[in-house]
Amino acid sequence: MVRDEMLVVDLADGRTLAVPLVWYPRLWHATPEERAQWRFIGGGEGIHWPAVDEDISVEGLLAGRASGESQRSLARWLAGRTQRGAA
């Protein structure tokens, strides 16, 4: 799913979507192991990465929407990772 700093998603209809990983800061800061731990949610309508608590909808990918997380929220999350030694 992550190739060359891109999030790549193959859709059931044969299309492949590729968006910059930097659009999703939690995935950007995740380890390769954390990125590899994903699952479909909502009957295939989205993808969830439990290790970094990130959810991305297929609809959002199709619309070209980046993460809507605030900088403040991201900073708190990153600080928590640093304290736990995950970053």
C-alpha positions in Angstrom: 0.0 0.0 0.0 2.9 2.4 0.6 5.3 2.8 -2.3 7.9 5.5 -2.8 6.3 7.9 -0.3 2.9 7.4 -1.9 -0.2 5.7 -0.5 -1.4 3.4 -3.3 -4.9 1.8 -3.2 -6.2 -0.6 -5.8 -10.0 -0.4 -6.1 -12.4 -3.2 -6.9 -13.3 -1.6 -10.3 -9.7 -1.8 -11.5 -8.6 1.7 -10.8 -5.5 2.5 -8.8 -5.3 5.6 -6.7 -2.0 7.1 -5.6 -1.7 10.1 -3.2 1.2 11.6 -1.4 1.8 9.9 1.9 2.5 13.3 3.4 -1.2 14.1 3.0 -1.7 11.8 6.0 0.8 12.8 8.7 0.1 9.9 11.0 1.0 7.5 8.2 3.9 9.7 7.2 5.4 9.4 10.7 4.4 5.7 11.1 7.0 2.9 10.9 6.8 0.5 8.0 5.6 -2.1 10.4 2.7 0.2 11.6 1.8 1.0 8.0 1.6 -2.7 7.2 -1.0 -3.3 9.9 -4.2 -2.1 8.2 -7.7 -3.4 7.7 -10.8 -2.5 5.7 -13.6 -0.9 7.6 -17.2 -0.1 6.8 -17.6 -3.0 4.4 -14.6 -1.8 2.3 -15.5 1.9 2.4 -12.4 2.8 4.2 -9.0 1.7 5.6 -8.0 1.7 9.3 -4.4 1.6 10.7 -4.9 0.7 14.4 -1.3 1.4 15.5 -1.6 5.1 14.5 -5.4 5.5 14.8 -5.8 6.6 11.2 -8.9 6.1 9.1 -9.1 7.0 5.4 -12.2 6.7 3.3 -12.2 5.6 -0.3 -14.5 8.6 -0.9 -11.9 10.9 0.5 -9.2 9.4 -1.6 -11.3 9.8 -4.7 -12.1 13.4 -3.8 -8.4 14.1 -3.3 -8.9 15.1 0.4 -5.9 15.2 2.7 -6.1 14.6 6.4 -8.3 17.1 8.2 -6.4 16.6 11.5 -5.4 19.9 13.2 -1.8 20.8 13.7 -2.5 20.9 17.5 -3.9 17.4 17.5 -1.0 16.0 15.4 1.5 17.7 17.7 -0.1 16.0 20.8 -0.1 12.7 19.0 3.6 13.1 17.9 4.6 14.1 21.5 2.9 10.9 22.8 4.8 8.8 20.4 8.1 10.4 21.4 7.3 9.7 25.1 6.6 6.1 24.3 9.7 5.8 22.1 7.6 5.0 19.0 8.9 7.9 16.9 
